[in-house]
Amino acid sequence: MTIAIGSDHAGFTRKTEIADYLQKAGYTIIDVGTFSLVSVDYPDYAKAASVLVSEGKADKAIIICGSGIGVSITANKIQGIRAANCLTEEMAFLARQHNDVNVLTIGERLVDKEKAIAIVHVFLHTEFEGGRHTNRVNKIHSDTGC
């Protein structure tokens, strides 16, 4: 499985920790940056990671900023993306199971390393339940569904 990963400066440390975990777990990583703590604009990195998923070049993406909110808003502007900002494993579980989320966002200022790794693990190992949720998910990207 190929995972796109990105962050702004406020998510750089957590991005590095998550990327290390993913590589050790055998995932292929596409790191879209940033690559330092120098201040940058989060939409650039959220868009870059999300486009890789939208175009089928990555299976999923993980994007980190200070709160996870800005990157989630940005990611959800990309066609075919369903991003969720998760603070707990339960949120990640439900986001995957009920919403077929393909982009996980995390806030470095809100989630420590251990919690972030646990959230990522759940995100990557939870399957979409389908069934009654399928019609709802399809409406997300429908011009007439919402």
N, C-alpha and C positions, 0 to 999 in steps of 0.2 A: 504494500500500500504506500502511495506517495502522499506526503503531507506538506503543504505549503505553510510556511511559518513566517510571521513578520511582526514588527513592533515599531513603536516610536521610541524616543529616548527614555520615556518614563516606564516603558515595558521591557527595555533592553536586557536587564539582568534576569528577569523571569523567562524571557524568550530564550536566552542562552541556556538556562537550566532545563527548560522543557526540551529544547533541541537536543541536548546531551542525553536526556532520558530516552527520547524517541530513537536516536541513533543506536544507543545501547540495546534497545528493544527490537532493532532490526528494520525499522521503517526507513524509507527513502525520504530525505528531507530536501525541500527547495526553500532556501532561506532568502527572502526578498529584502532583508535588511530591517532596520537600520543596523549598523555595525559598531556603534559607539554610544556614549552618553551625551553626545552633542545634540542640542535641541533641533528637532525636525518636525514636520507636519504629519500627524498621524494618518490623514486620509490617503496620502501617497502609498503607504505601506499596506493599509487595509485594502485599498483597491487592487494593488499588485497581487496580493495573496488570493483575494476573492476571484479575480479574473482567471487565475490559473485553475481554480475549481470550475468556474463557469465554462471555460474552454475545454475542460476534460484533461488538462495537463497535470492536475493533482486530484486525488480522491476527496480530500478534505483539507481544511485550513484551520490554523490556530493563530489568532492575532491578539496581541497584548498591548495595552496602553496603561495609563495610570489608573483609570477606573474601569476600562473595558467598554464604556458607553459610546464614546466617539467612534471607535473602530467598528462597533456593532452597527451603528447608524449608517456608517459609510458602506460596510459590507452589504447591508440589506438593500442598497441602491443598485447593486449589480444583478443583472438578469440571472435567474436561476439560483440565487443564493438565499439560504435561510440561515441567518446567523442568530445566535443566542449568547447573551452575556451571562455566564454562570458563576455563581459564588459558592456553590455546594455540589457535591456529587449527585444529590437528588435532582437538582436543577438540570444537570447534564444528562442524567438518565431520562428524565421526562422530555427534555428537548429532543433527544434522539428517538425515543420510543413513540412519542405522540406527534412530533413536528418534523421528523426526518431532517433535523438540522445538519447542514454540511459544513458550517463554519462555527467554531467555538471562539468566543472572545472572553478574555480574562483581564481583570484589573490588578496590576502588580501591587498597587497601594492597598488593596482590599484582601488579597489572597496570598498567603505565604507559600514558600516553595513546596512543602509537603502537600498542602491542600491543592495547589495547582496541579501537581503530578497526579494526585488522586482523581481530580476532575477530568484531566486529559485521559487517564486510563478508562474511566467510565464512558466518556465521549467516544472513544475508539472501539470499545467492546460492547456497546449496546446497539442492538438492531432495531430498525423501525418496525413497529408492531403492525402497521398496515390496517386492514379491516376498516372500521368506522373512521379511522384517521386519514385514510387515503383521500377521500373526497374533500376533506377539510384542507389538507396540504395542497391538493390540486387547485383549490380556490385562491390560494395565496398568490399564484402567478397568473391567474386568469384575469382578463380585462373586465369580465362581467361578474366574477364570483364574489367580490367583496363589496 
